[in-house]
Amino acid sequence: MKVKEMKKITSWILAVLLAASMTACGSGQGAAETGTSPETVKTSAETEKTSAEKEAVHAETAPAADSKAASAETTPPDEGELEEAVQEAISETEQYTAEDLVGEYKGFAASYMGYTYSLEEAGSTSSLTLLADGTGKIEFDGEESGIPGWTVEGNLLNMTDEGGGSATGTVTHGVIAIDFSGDGSAGAYYAKEGTDTSWIEIMTMDEISELIEKGPGTKTFDVYSSMDVTAGVHLSYELHTDYQDAKLIYEVNAKDGVYSSSRTTQVSGIESTTVTYYKDGKVYNLFPADMTGQMVTETTLLENNLLGMDNLYRTLSSFCRSTGYTEETREHEGVSYDVEVYPEGKYNAETAFYYDTEGKLAFIDVKAYTTEAGTEIPASFYTVHAMDTEVDASALDMSAYKVEGA
């Protein structure tokens, strides 16, 4: 299926998982932040960014990297390919014809980042219809989409859409496992009535909630989890992007439902500073040069995810639950660092997190990346100066600004 449609379905799979897992573990602040961490909050405040910054953000907000699946009983599972997971459960490749596959299928499970859960337990539904004329339809919680074409070769199913895109799946013992994300990180399982599905390992929401809370045991997860807006978060970092050789300098403060991000952009000898400010459901752009500002949008998305607009936070959240990484020792300016390297995936660049001897995050190196559409995303490099609770209270007060729409 086309990229937009696949992302929509992937988002549905994630949303169902998060909603159900939050219900299983309660609706406290921790659950809410876990639920929203993979998402980015897009507001009209972001339209004020320079073109250089937009390129940097594009490179930073991709989904987590590919990795292999793991057992629910041991460490948290990775984002293993559905086909690989299916093949581990059987010893032979089955052969199917189109006639074999024609019929009505009920979705009984979905998988995201290696967490395979019951759609029934999650309170969600999906169905798949494959017709003899080579067309079909698929439904998610009552929303239906057409399948103008499908074929099967051996045990590999290919479905196309009106835009010429496709989604693939595997058929095993009558169970169809469809990879909607295109990189194995999100998919769903379908079966006709009466089909034995017991060989698919499905986790309960309590098990998934426990693993989500526990985390994968990486430094990246530990750093991400250490940010607690209740105690207060202060971030100080620089972001250099190869696009126009731009440098973005950030001072971020968040506490008590208020978020302030001062961004100084330096491009071609020109420097400007803008403050993105959030309070009481409203996002503002503030301009220190003349102490003016404007209210640009209202949103509820930041209520439980106060750092949702910050680039550093979003980069950490994109990889914090992935275990598909390698550990290396690298030098930067003559100093050795422990590095977690997350490989390039279908939607993300190779990203390396540098940690000093005390386990503090020092740098993030994001490689250049070319999207499926052929768009070239420039490399970017973060230098982290501080991640602590030393919040600057004055940064959370915008009373000195003359603000339109306040």
Sequence and secondary structure as in RCSB ss.txt:
>XXXX:A:sequence
MKVKEMKKITSWILAVLLAASMTACGSGQGAAETGTSPETVKTSAETEKTSAEKEAVHAETAPAADSKAASAETT
PPDEGELEEAVQEAISETEQYTAEDLVGEYKGFAASYMGYTYSLEEAGSTSSLTLLADGTGKIEFDGEESGIPGW
TVEGNLLNMTDEGGGSATGTVTHGVIAIDFSGDGSAGAYYAKEGTDTSWIEIMTMDEISELIEKGPGTKTFDVYS
SMDVTAGVHLSYELHTDYQDAKLIYEVNAKDGVYSSSRTTQVSGIESTTVTYYKDGKVYNLFPADMTGQMVTETT
LLENNLLGMDNLYRTLSSFCRSTGYTEETREHEGVSYDVEVYPEGKYNAETAFYYDTEGKLAFIDVKAYTTEAGT
EIPASFYTVHAMDTEVDASALDMSAYKVEGA
>XXXX:A:secstr
  HHHHHHHHHHHHHHHHHHHHHHH SSHHHHHHHHTT     GGGGGS HHHHHHHHHH           TTSS
      HHHHHHHH SS   B HHHH EEEEEEEEEETTEEEEHHHHT  EEEEE TTS EEEEETTEEEEE EE
EEEBTEEEEE TTS EEEEEEETTEEEEESSSSSSEEEEEE TT   TTS  B HHHHHHHHHH    HHHHHHH
H  TTT EEEEEEEEETGGGEEEEEEEEEETTEEEEEEEEEETTEEEEEEEEEETTEEEEEETTTTEEEEEEE S
TTSS TTTT HHHHHHHHHTT    EEEEEEETTEEEEEEEE   SS   EEEEE TTS EEEEEE  EE TT  
EE  EEEEEEEEES   GGGG  TTSEEET 
